[in-house]
């Protein structure tokens, strides 16, 4: 069964859309932040962008979750900023991406209003610098975050239903 990876930069709405999508599909949900080792969280909290080396164990852990949910399906969030990161996630099984995309200004405003998260707004530029949009051969869709979350979930469900036919 397909595991949906809700991807995008920090503040794009991955958790909001991911939890609603998992609920609508009746499948397990996992928040990618919970897979980060403490050293990664400490780096980000200090305003230091993660390197590829920092990300590999985190991505492998998410791919393991994808493998564990291959028979039942699931929804997991992950920034999945680069193609090679998404390749690691695809190594876990049948994956379909929902890329939440939007203007930097909108996302920066969201981050500025968010509390209780370790990812500081100062790292947003580094995430946009790393972001590689989905390539034509990658299964998934790009959604505009300026639309309400319910509309994004509906679009994802419609597209995924068409994908499964």
Buried (B, 14 or more C-beta within 10 A) or exposed (E): EBBBBBBBBBBBBBBBBBBBBBEBBEBBBBBBBEBBEEEBBEBBEEEBBBEEEBBEBBBBBBBEBBEBBBEEBBBBBBBBBBEEBBEBBBBBBEBBBBBBBBEEEBBBEBBEEEEEBBBBBEBBEBBEEBBEEBEEEBEBBEBEBEBEBEEBBBBBBEBBEEEEE
